[in-house]
């Protein structure tokens, strides 16, 4: 009798109740996917990304939303595309920092990171981080010249010693192309019009090799290339001292002649 009842129930279900179970496979599949995705959602890591790097957080959220509302391929394309965009932005806009001397040391560090770092009167020290290619050549030239103009404006407002030397710390430049070498030469010409001397510090092996091959090192002068910022500052300070001592007698002789 139990088999008869079961067979009758199955027959009635197949004949009359089948439409009620039309969406059951989709519901079961959806519940499986939701249960699996709940294990993948880690909001603590998303909060950590937001605190550490906002751009990484944006990549994470857009990839997640692309997978949820579209498909896996769309999410992957969005994530990879934003990552490549970030790479292009980093290469196209290398960072530059003003450096200063840490008190009672020979170390020179970024004035933004180390508030106690002190700038040297008459000398502007800039650090460049990142390779110099054609993609960032124009941006780097404009950024360096902007630092120079801002330093000149600051000197005029404070009445300090005029800018005489620009030191470029090239330790963070891993590679350079011909456009980058041309950019350095253009910077040298532009600041020389302002009576400012360009000094290079710690160029890498690839950079110095290309400078020799292109013969641009003759334009910069080997005597104005130093291994450390401290040595470059010492040489520039010595030149400033010489210029002061040579100008002082001329001024005094001018006063005597007037008398």
Secondary structure, DSSP 8 states (H G I E B T S, - for coil): -HHHHHHHHHHHIIIIIGGGGTTHHHHHHHHHHHHHHHHH--HHHHHHHHHH-HHHHHHHHHHHHHHHHT-HHHHHHHHHHHHHHHHHHHHHS-EEEEEEE-TTSS-EEETTT-TT-B-BTTEEEEEEES-B-HHHHHHHHHHHHHHHHHHHHHHHHHT-----EEEEEEEE---B-HHHHHHHHHHHHHHHTTT-EEEEE---HHHHHHHHHTTTHHHH-GGGEESSHHHHHHHHHHHHHHHHHHHHHHHHHHHHHH-
